[in-house]
Amino acid sequence: MARFRRKHCVTLIALVLLVLVVTLVLKGLPPEDSLQNDHFGAAVFLGGKNKMEKDSIKKREQIKMSNSAKSNNDAHLEAALRMYPPPNYYVHAFYYAWYGNPKLDGKYIHWNHLQLPHWDAKVAERYPQGRHSPPDNIGANFYPSLGPYSSRDPEVIEAHMQQLRTAAIGVIAVSWYPPEMGDDNGESMDEFMPLILQVAHKYHIKVTIHIEPYKGRDEVSMFANVKYIVEKYSEHPAFFKYRTSTGKLLPLFYVYDSYLLNSEQWTKLLKHTESSSIRHTPYDAIFIALLVEEKHKRDILTAGFDGIYTYFATNGFSYGSTQRNWESLKAFCEDNNLIFIPSVGPGYVDTSVRPWNFQNTRNRINGKYYETSLSAALRAKPDFISITSFNEWHEGTQIEMAIPKSGQTVYLDYLPNKPAIYLEITSKWVAIFGGERRRWQE
């Protein structure tokens, strides 16, 4: 028994010594050698884990750097915005997203506008006809500082929002046609709406819709298109909504050339008593009609519209655009619970596209025409002010920055003032309007 125990102890000691020797040998080997001893076991697993860890660390660093850059950009933008005047959401500017150029659109759109013939053939033969040929010869009497740009260019939209903020404009009313539709000189603009909303939101600017007289516009298609707009865009934080006196928060739509449909047709859409009405549905909104002639006042009221705007920047061109009529129009709106939105403009000249239309030209007089228009609007104590326009270059109503340019075509310019003069005038009067609105509400 004693001999068995001695033998057992010797065996155990020998086994322990063997384990120690093997352990010391393995520790002496390089790490990669020890892992390569098993290509399908621990080595593969540990090697994979190291790669995953490295990739994960790299990804976290990239995200960290990306977030840091985004945070820096946001901080830079917010700092810049604090230097701008605050946006006034009672000031709306008509905005056109119908321009294109070869770089982004494969061709020029709208900058190559036709020179439209006069309806009288004898008059028409005295004036040039045909298309403009950009970039040096564009369908405008002024030349944009951004050149003949594309409305789908994010950098252009960014520049526009910066200009709008310097002018303290709170809302843009985007000229709109249904998807796959456009005006006679352009293409569909609905596809640009998401980008416009996205960039506008960065600058705390709101977006509303200026519904154009598209082909087939009637009370039925209007319901369908308003439904489309509300469902697709109204939840975006940049989409403009207005709280009514009843407490409802509703979209606001401008309806251009609303008089093309008679009041009976509009009633089917806008009167809550009609079975086909949009009222009291999820698509209800504030609908603003264009008033051109004096008789349109009653038509608009009968039709069930919520307000009127005057659009044209030419003082005296229509009853609605004649500034001396604005105070009486405001009184009519007050008596009938309608919103009154006069449209002011810096001037008017469209002879690049209507070469025979000199009688409607209104000289800017270095900004005096615009200031007179703004002053007249304030005297009427309007609910909102609309500006015709931010960038309707064909009719020379833009407040967007323009530059002097000459060559084969000689353009008008803002000299002796700088390119931003009309943005500066706008900012000044928006501040005055804000102060006056507070005083009117006291």
C-alpha positions in Angstrom: 0.0 0.0 0.0 2.8 2.4 1.0 4.6 1.4 -2.3 1.4 2.2 -4.3 1.1 5.6 -2.7 4.8 6.4 -3.5 4.3 5.4 -7.1 1.1 7.5 -7.3 2.8 10.6 -5.9 5.7 10.3 -8.3 3.3 10.0 -11.2 1.4 13.1 -10.1 4.6 15.1 -9.6 5.7 14.1 -13.1 2.4 15.2 -14.6 2.5 18.6 -12.8 6.1 19.1 -14.1 5.0 18.2 -17.6 2.1 20.8 -17.5 4.5 23.5 -16.2 7.0 22.8 -19.0 4.4 22.9 -21.7 2.9 26.1 -20.3 6.4 27.8 -20.3 7.0 26.7 -23.9 3.7 28.1 -25.1 4.2 31.4 -23.4 7.5 31.8 -25.2 5.9 31.5 -28.6 4.7 34.8 -30.4 1.0 35.5 -30.2 0.4 35.0 -33.9 2.1 31.6 -33.8 -0.1 30.4 -31.0 -3.2 31.5 -32.9 -2.2 29.9 -36.2 -2.0 26.5 -34.6 -5.8 26.1 -35.2 -7.1 27.6 -38.4 -10.7 26.7 -37.6 -10.8 27.3 -33.9 -9.9 30.0 -31.5 -7.6 31.8 -34.0 -10.4 32.5 -36.5 -12.7 33.6 -33.7 -10.2 35.9 -32.0 -9.0 37.3 -35.3 -12.6 38.0 -36.4 -13.4 39.7 -33.1 -10.4 42.0 -33.4 -11.5 43.1 -36.9 -15.1 43.6 -35.8 -13.8 45.7 -32.9 -11.6 47.8 -35.2 -14.5 48.3 -37.7 -16.8 49.3 -34.8 -14.3 51.8 -33.4 -13.8 53.2 -36.9 -17.5 53.6 -37.5 -18.0 55.2 -34.1 -15.3 57.7 -34.9 -16.8 58.4 -38.3 -20.2 59.0 -36.7 -18.6 61.1 -34.0 -16.8 63.2 -36.7 -20.0 63.5 -38.8 -22.1 64.5 -35.9 -19.4 67.0 -34.8 -19.3 68.5 -38.3 -23.1 68.7 -38.4 -23.2 70.2 -34.9 -20.6 72.8 -36.0 -22.6 73.6 -39.2 -25.8 73.9 -37.2 -24.1 76.2 -34.7 -22.6 78.3 -37.5 -26.0 78.6 -39.1 -27.8 79.5 -35.9 -25.1 82.1 -35.2 -25.7 83.5 -38.7 -29.5 83.5 -38.2 -29.2 85.5 -35.0 -27.6 88.3 -37.1 -30.6 88.4 -39.4 -33.9 90.1 -38.5 -36.5 87.6 -37.3 -38.9 86.3 -40.0 -42.4 87.9 -40.0 -45.0 85.3 -40.9 -47.5 88.0 -41.9 -45.2 88.9 -44.8 -45.4 86.5 -47.8 -43.4 86.6 -51.0 -44.4 85.0 -54.3 -41.7 82.5 -55.3 -41.1 80.9 -58.6 -39.3 77.5 -58.9 -39.8 77.1 -62.7 -36.2 77.9 -63.8 -33.7 75.5 -65.3 -30.3 75.3 -67.0 -28.3 72.7 -68.9 -26.1 71.9 -66.0 -28.9 70.5 -63.8 -31.8 70.2 -66.2 -30.3 69.4 -69.5 -31.6 72.6 -71.1 -32.7 76.1 -70.2 -36.2 76.4 -68.8 -38.0 79.8 -68.6 -34.8 81.8 -69.2 -35.3 81.1 -72.9 -38.9 82.5 -72.7 -40.7 83.3 -75.9 -41.2 86.9 -76.9 -45.0 86.8 -77.0 -46.8 88.4 -80.0 -49.4 91.0 -79.6 -53.0 89.8 -80.2 -53.4 92.4 -82.9 -51.4 91.1 -85.9 -50.7 94.6 -87.2 -49.1 95.6 -83.8 -47.3 92.2 -83.5 -45.4 92.6 -86.8 -43.7 95.7 -85.4 -42.0 93.8 -82.6 -39.4 91.0 -82.4 -40.6 87.4 -81.9 -38.9 84.1 -81.1 -37.1 82.7 -78.1 -34.3 84.2 -75.9 -31.0 82.4 -76.0 -29.3 82.2 -72.6 -27.0 82.7 -70.9 -26.3 86.2 -72.3 -29.8 86.7 -73.7 -32.4 85.8 -71.1 -36.2 86.4 -70.9 -35.9 89.2 -68.4 -35.1 92.9 -68.3 -32.8 92.5 -65.3 -30.0 89.9 -64.8 -29.8 87.8 -61.6 -26.7 87.9 -59.5 -26.8 84.0 -59.5 -27.0 84.0 -63.3 -29.6 81.9 -65.2 -29.9 79.3 -62.4 -31.8 76.1 -61.9 -34.6 76.0 -59.3 -33.6 72.4 -58.4 -30.0 73.5 -57.4 -29.7 73.2 -53.6 -27.1 75.9 -53.5 -29.5 78.3 -55.3 -32.3 77.5 -52.9 -29.9 78.0 -50.0 -28.9 81.4 -51.4 -32.6 82.3 -51.9 -33.4 81.5 -48.3 -30.5 83.5 -47.1 -31.8 86.5 -49.1 -35.3 86.0 -47.8 -34.1 86.0 -44.2 -32.1 89.2 -44.7 -35.4 90.7 -45.8 -37.3 89.3 -42.8 -39.8 87.6 -45.0 -41.4 84.8 -43.1 -43.4 82.9 -45.8 -42.9 82.1 -49.5 -45.9 81.3 -51.7 -44.5 78.8 -54.2 -46.1 78.9 -57.7 -47.5 75.4 -58.0 -48.9 73.1 -60.7 -50.0 69.5 -60.1 -47.5 66.7 -60.6 -46.5 66.1 -64.2 -48.0 69.5 -65.2 -46.4 72.9 -65.8 -47.1 76.2 -67.5 -46.6 76.8 -71.2 -42.9 77.6 -70.8 -41.8 75.2 -68.1 -42.2 71.8 -66.5 -43.5 70.3 -63.3 -42.4 72.1 -60.1 -44.0 69.8 -57.6 -40.8 67.6 -57.4 -38.9 70.5 -56.0 -41.2 71.0 -53.0 -39.4 68.6 -50.6 -36.1 70.3 -51.2 -37.6 73.8 -50.8 -39.3 72.8 -47.6 -36.1 71.2 -46.2 -33.9 74.3 -46.9 -36.6 76.8 -45.8 -36.9 75.0 -42.5 -33.2 75.5 -41.8 -33.8 79.3 -42.1 -37.1 79.3 -40.1 -39.0 80.2 -43.2 -42.5 78.8 -43.9 -43.8 77.6 -47.3 -47.3 77.9 -48.7 -48.8 77.2 -52.1 -49.8 79.6 -54.9 -52.1 77.4 -57.0 -51.8 78.3 -60.7 -54.7 77.9 -63.3 -53.5 74.5 -64.5 -55.3 72.7 -67.3 -58.5 71.2 -66.2 -58.8 73.2 -62.9 -62.3 73.0 -61.6 -63.9 72.4 -58.2 -63.4 68.6 -58.5 -59.7 68.7 -59.4 -59.1 71.4 -56.8 -60.4 69.1 -54.1 -58.1 66.3 -55.3 -55.1 68.6 -55.5 -55.6 70.2 -52.2 -55.9 66.8 -50.7 -52.7 65.8 -52.4 -50.8 68.8 -51.0 -52.1 68.4 -47.5 -51.4 64.7 -47.3 -47.9 65.1 -48.8 -46.6 68.3 -47.3 -48.7 69.6 -44.5 -46.9 67.7 -41.7 -43.6 69.2 -42.6 -42.6 71.8 -40.0 -41.9 74.4 -42.7 -45.4 74.1 -44.2 -47.3 77.3 -43.3 -50.5 77.1 -41.3 -52.5 79.9 -39.8 -54.7 79.9 -36.7 -58.1 81.3 -37.5 -60.3 83.3 -35.2 -62.1 80.0 -34.4 -58.9 78.4 -33.2 -58.4 76.1 -36.2 -54.8 75.7 -37.5 -55.2 75.5 -41.3 -53.1 75.7 -44.4 -53.4 78.9 -46.5 -53.7 78.7 -50.3 -53.5 81.5 -52.8 -55.6 80.8 -55.9 -54.3 82.6 -59.0 -56.8 83.7 -61.6 -59.6 82.3 -59.4 -62.1 84.3 -61.5 -61.7 81.8 -64.3 -64.2 79.6 -62.5 -67.6 81.1 -61.7 -68.9 81.5 -58.2 -71.3 78.5 -58.6 -68.4 76.2 -59.2 -66.4 77.5 -56.3 -69.4 77.3 -54.0 -69.4 73.5 -54.5 -65.9 73.3 -53.1 -66.0 76.1 -50.5 -69.4 76.3 -49.0 -70.0 73.9 -46.1 -73.6 73.4 -47.1 -72.6 71.6 -50.3 -72.2 67.8 -50.2 -68.9 68.0 -52.2 -67.4 70.7 -50.0 -63.9 70.6 -48.7 -65.1 72.3 -45.5 -65.1 70.3 -42.3 -62.9 67.6 -43.9 -59.2 66.9 -43.1 -58.3 69.0 -46.1 -60.1 72.2 -45.2 -57.9 75.3 -45.6 -57.9 79.1 -46.0 -58.5 79.9 -49.6 -57.4 83.4 -50.9 -58.9 84.6 -54.2 -57.3 87.0 -56.7 -59.3 90.2 -57.0 -58.8 91.9 -60.3 -62.1 93.8 -61.1 -64.3 95.5 -58.6 -67.2 93.2 -59.4 -65.1 90.3 -58.2 -65.7 91.4 -54.6 -69.2 90.0 -54.5 -68.2 86.9 -56.6 -65.5 86.1 -54.1 -67.9 86.5 -51.2 -70.6 84.4 -52.8 -68.1 81.7 -53.7 -67.1 81.1 -50.1 -63.5 82.2 -50.3 -61.8 83.3 -47.0 -60.0 86.3 -48.3 -58.6 88.3 -51.3 -55.2 89.3 -52.6 -54.3 91.7 -55.5 -51.1 90.2 -56.9 -50.1 92.7 -59.6 -47.2 95.0 -58.9 -48.5 97.6 -61.4 -50.3 100.4 -59.6 -53.4 101.2 -61.8 -53.2 98.0 -63.9 -56.4 96.6 -62.3 -58.9 97.7 -59.7 -57.3 95.4 -57.2 -53.7 96.6 -57.8 -54.7 100.3 -57.7 -53.3 101.4 -54.4 -55.9 104.0 -53.7 -58.5 101.3 -53.6 -56.8 99.3 -50.8 -58.4 101.0 -47.8 -61.9 100.5 -49.2 -61.1 96.9 -50.0 -59.9 96.4 -46.4 -63.2 97.9 -45.2 -65.2 95.5 -47.5 -63.2 92.5 -46.1 -63.7 93.6 -42.5 -67.5 93.9 -43.1 -67.6 90.4 -44.5 -65.1 88.6 -42.3 -62.6 88.2 -45.1 -58.8 88.4 -45.0 -57.3 91.3 -46.9 -53.8 90.8 -48.4 -52.6 93.6 -50.7 -49.7 92.8 -53.0 -46.8 95.3 -53.1 -44.0 95.3 -55.7 -40.7 97.1 -56.5 -41.7 98.0 -60.1 -42.8 96.3 -63.3 -41.3 95.7 -66.7 -42.0 92.7 -68.9 -40.9 94.0 -72.4 -38.3 91.2 -72.6 -41.3 88.8 -73.0 -44.0 91.2 -74.1 -42.0 93.7 -76.2 -45.2 95.8 -76.9 -46.3 96.2 -73.3 -44.6 99.5 -72.4 -47.7 101.1 -71.0 -47.6 98.8 -67.9 -44.0 99.5 -67.1 -43.5 101.0 -63.7 -40.0 102.5 -63.0 -38.4 101.5 -59.7 -37.1 105.1 -59.2 -34.3 103.7 -57.1 -36.6 102.0 -54.6 -39.2 104.9 -54.2 -41.9 103.0 -56.1 -41.5 100.1 -53.7 -41.6 102.2 -50.6 -44.7 104.1 -51.9 -46.4 100.7 -52.4 -45.5 99.5 -48.9 -46.6 102.7 -47.4 -50.0 102.4 -49.1 -50.4 98.9 -47.9 -49.8 99.8 -44.3 -52.3 102.6 -44.5 -55.0 100.0 -45.3 -54.1 98.0 -42.1 -53.9 94.7 -43.9 -54.0 91.2 -42.3 -51.0 90.2 -44.3 -48.8 91.8 -46.9 -47.7 89.8 -50.0 -44.8 90.8 -52.2 -44.8 90.4 -55.9 -42.3 89.0 -56.2 -39.1 87.4 -54.9 -38.1 86.1 -58.3 -40.6 86.6 -61.1 -37.8 87.8 -63.5 -40.0 87.8 -66.7 -42.1 90.7 -65.3 -39.3 92.6 -63.6 -41.0 92.4 -60.2 -38.1 90.6 -58.4 -36.5 91.7 -55.2 -33.9 89.0 -55.6 -30.4 90.4 -56.1 -29.6 91.6 -59.6 -26.3 92.7 -61.2 -25.4 95.1 -64.0 -24.7 93.3 -67.3 -24.2 94.4 -70.8 -23.2 92.9 -74.1 -25.5 91.9 -77.0 -28.3 92.6 -74.6 -28.3 95.5 -72.2 -30.0 94.9 -68.9 -31.5 97.2 -66.3 -29.9 97.2 -62.9 -30.3 98.5 -59.4 -27.5 101.1 -59.7 -26.5 103.4 -58.0 -27.7 101.1 -55.2 -26.2 97.7 -54.4 -27.7 94.3 -55.5 -29.3 93.8 -52.1 -31.2 97.2 -52.0 -34.7 95.7 -52.3 -34.0 93.1 -49.6 -32.9 96.0 -47.4 -36.0 98.1 -48.1 -38.1 95.0 -47.4 -36.5 94.4 -44.1 -37.0 98.0 -43.1 -40.7 98.0 -43.9 -41.3 94.6 -42.4 -40.1 96.0 -39.1 -42.4 98.9 -39.5 -45.3 96.6 -40.3 -44.6 94.5 -37.3 -44.7 97.5 -35.0 -47.9 98.8 -36.7 -49.6 95.4 -36.3 -48.9 95.4 -32.6 -50.3 98.9 -32.3 -53.5 97.9 -34.3 -54.1 95.1 -31.9 -53.9 97.2 -28.7 
